[in-house]
Amino acid sequence: MTKRFRTLMLAGLAGVALIAVAAPSHHANITILTHQENDRTPQRVRAAVDLGLVGFSFLLTWSKQLAH
C-alpha cells in the first residue's frame, strides 16, 4: 500500500466519522394508547433500544378491565 493511498483512506474514514458525529440525533418514538379514557391505572409495556446512531422507544397501554 502506498503512502498516498493510506493517507486517502485515513482522510475518508475521518470524513465518515465526522458525518456520523455531526448528524442530528435519529430517534423513533412509537406510542399506541388503547386504554379506556376513564382508566386511571392502565397496564403498560415500555421499551427503549439505543444503538448509538439510531434509537427506538415504544409505549403500549391497555385497560385491564374490558367494558362489555
N, C-alpha and C positions, 0 to 999 in steps of 0.2 A: 504494500500500500504506500503510495507516495505521500509526501508531507502535505501537498496541496489538497489531495483527496481527503485526508484526515481532518484538515482544517475546515473544509467544506462540510463534512459530516458533523463535526462538532458545532459549527455555526447553525446548521439545520436543526440539530437536536435542541440547541439553546433557543432557537426561534419557536419551535413547537412547545417547549416548556414555558416560554413567556406567554404564548397564546393561551395555554391551559390555565395559567395562574391569573391572567388578566381577564378571563371570561367571567361574566356575571354568574352568580350562584344559580344553578339549574335545580329546581325542586318542584316535584309534582305533589299536589295536595288533593287527595280524593276523600270526599265526605259523603256518606249515604245515611240519611236520617229517616228511619222508618218507624220510629216510636210514636205513640199517640201523644197528642199535644198536652193532655192533662196528666200524663205520667211523669211524676217528679223524680223517679229513680229508674230511668231506663237502663236496660242491660247494654253493655258496650264492649266492643273489641277495638283496640287501638294498636297500631303497629307503625314502626318507622324503620327505614333502611337508608343508610347514607353510605354511598360507595365512593365518596371523595368528589368526583366530578358531577355526579347525579345523585339526588336524594328523593325518596318517596315517603310520604306519610299517608296513612289510611285510617279512617274512622268509620265504624259501622255501629248504629244504635238500633234497638228494637225494644218493644214492650214485652214484659214477661207475661202479663195477662192480656189475652186477646178478647176484644169485645165481640159478642155474638149478636 
